[in-house]
Amino acid sequence: MARRIRLDQIGDYSEEKLNQLMRVVVLETDTELKARSPVDTGRFRASWAIGENQAGTYDGGEKQPATGANRGKSEPPASPLPGPPVGINYVPKTEKAGNTYHIFNSLPYAEALANGHSTQASAGWIDLVTKQMTNRARQLADSIGRQD
């Protein structure tokens, strides 16, 4: 049986569902970018951050000497960093439709890694994540639309 929503509740119901969609897409995009990030010391992966209605700068810590332990591997380590996403003016699980979320990495070598400088991640890997998450958002929107 379909859920009945009073006319005066449609706006709140729709907003709740859009916020739900935003929450999932922002967090999954952050996780996917971290999981696919090439790793040598882990600083690049740790420097992804989310800005709510703004981008900023974030550095995952002091540069560590490269051990080479991950150099030459075609796949990054399987698990992303533990813990909640790092944010600039952003608190996880408070995403709302109408806000703009910027997931960024401000390290000086981030652009080179995005363009395929590492053997662990070919050029265009960020574009692939973008396409994947666009499809995921469509899939979630369709799923949310069919709920209740």
VMD Tcl script that draws the C-alpha trace (Angstrom):
set ca {
  {0.00 0.00 0.00}
  {1.33 3.42 -0.92}
  {2.06 5.92 1.80}
  {-0.40 8.78 2.01}
  {0.98 12.26 2.47}
  {-1.20 15.24 3.16}
  {-0.82 18.11 0.72}
  {0.59 20.40 3.40}
  {3.30 17.80 4.20}
  {4.62 17.25 0.67}
  {7.32 19.91 0.99}
  {8.73 18.51 4.24}
  {8.56 14.94 2.94}
  {10.38 15.87 -0.30}
  {13.03 17.84 1.58}
  {13.65 14.91 3.92}
  {14.13 12.55 0.97}
  {16.46 14.97 -0.86}
  {18.55 15.42 2.29}
  {18.76 11.63 2.59}
  {20.02 11.45 -1.00}
  {22.61 14.20 -0.40}
  {23.88 12.50 2.75}
  {24.52 9.20 1.00}
  {26.08 10.71 -2.12}
  {28.45 13.04 -0.24}
  {29.68 10.34 2.13}
  {29.99 7.66 -0.56}
  {31.87 10.04 -2.86}
  {34.33 10.89 -0.08}
  {34.82 7.19 0.68}
  {35.28 6.29 -2.99}
  {37.85 9.04 -3.62}
  {39.85 7.91 -0.59}
  {39.65 4.25 -1.55}
  {40.90 4.93 -5.08}
  {43.61 7.39 -4.05}
  {47.14 6.29 -4.87}
  {49.12 5.67 -1.69}
  {52.79 5.95 -0.93}
  {52.87 7.56 2.51}
  {49.09 8.04 2.89}
  {49.27 11.83 3.09}
  {47.34 12.32 -0.16}
  {44.55 10.00 0.96}
  {44.39 11.71 4.36}
  {44.15 15.17 2.76}
  {40.72 14.76 1.17}
  {38.25 17.12 2.82}
  {34.66 18.20 2.35}
  {33.57 21.82 2.29}
  {29.97 22.83 2.79}
  {29.23 25.84 0.58}
  {32.97 26.48 0.30}
  {36.23 24.80 -0.49}
  {39.28 25.40 1.59}
  {42.63 23.93 2.35}
  {43.42 20.84 4.33}
  {46.66 18.95 4.79}
  {46.67 15.41 6.15}
  {49.86 15.96 8.13}
  {53.56 16.33 7.73}
  {55.15 14.71 4.76}
  {56.52 11.32 5.72}
  {59.44 9.66 4.01}
  {58.31 7.35 1.26}
  {58.90 3.74 2.20}
  {58.08 2.45 -1.25}
  {55.90 -0.22 0.33}
  {53.03 0.62 -2.01}
  {55.02 1.79 -5.01}
  {54.36 -0.14 -8.19}
  {51.14 -1.69 -6.98}
  {48.30 -1.40 -9.42}
  {45.62 -1.24 -6.72}
  {45.49 1.00 -3.66}
  {45.11 -0.60 -0.24}
  {41.60 -2.02 0.17}
  {40.31 0.03 3.08}
  {39.86 3.81 3.22}
  {41.00 5.79 6.22}
  {39.05 5.12 9.41}
  {36.99 7.77 11.09}
  {34.58 10.43 9.90}
  {35.27 12.67 6.91}
  {37.27 15.81 7.52}
  {35.31 18.95 6.82}
  {35.62 22.65 6.31}
  {32.41 24.20 7.66}
  {30.93 20.69 7.34}
  {29.55 18.21 9.85}
  {28.92 14.65 8.61}
  {25.29 13.50 8.51}
  {23.92 17.07 8.33}
  {23.86 17.32 4.52}
  {20.98 19.29 3.11}
  {19.62 19.85 -0.38}
  {20.40 23.37 -1.51}
  {23.92 23.33 -0.07}
  {26.95 22.78 -2.27}
  {29.51 20.19 -1.17}
  {33.10 20.40 -2.40}
  {35.25 17.32 -1.95}
  {38.80 18.48 -2.51}
  {42.45 17.72 -1.97}
  {44.64 20.79 -1.66}
  {48.06 19.17 -1.64}
  {50.39 20.64 -4.28}
  {50.76 17.29 -6.05}
  {47.03 16.43 -6.05}
  {46.55 17.58 -9.65}
  {49.48 15.48 -10.85}
  {48.03 12.40 -9.15}
  {44.61 13.15 -10.64}
  {46.24 13.28 -14.07}
  {47.86 9.85 -13.79}
  {51.26 10.62 -12.28}
  {51.02 7.44 -10.18}
  {51.03 3.91 -11.54}
  {48.38 3.10 -8.91}
  {45.77 5.38 -10.50}
  {45.53 6.13 -14.20}
  {44.69 9.55 -15.61}
  {40.99 10.31 -15.27}
  {40.34 8.25 -12.14}
  {38.59 11.20 -10.49}
  {36.36 11.60 -13.55}
  {35.45 7.92 -13.24}
  {34.46 8.43 -9.60}
  {32.37 11.43 -10.68}
  {30.53 9.37 -13.30}
  {30.07 6.50 -10.88}
  {28.59 8.77 -8.23}
  {26.34 10.54 -10.75}
  {24.91 7.14 -11.65}
  {24.66 6.25 -7.97}
  {22.71 9.46 -7.26}
  {20.27 8.61 -10.07}
  {19.91 5.09 -8.73}
  {19.27 6.36 -5.20}
  {16.77 8.96 -6.42}
  {14.87 6.25 -8.24}
  {14.97 4.01 -5.18}
  {13.85 6.79 -2.83}
  {11.03 7.66 -5.22}
  {9.76 4.09 -5.03}
  {9.89 3.84 -1.22}
  {6.81 3.99 0.96}
}
mol new
graphics top color blue
foreach p $ca { graphics top sphere $p radius 0.5 }
foreach p [lrange $ca 0 end-1] q [lrange $ca 1 end] { graphics top cylinder $p $q radius 0.2 }
display resetview
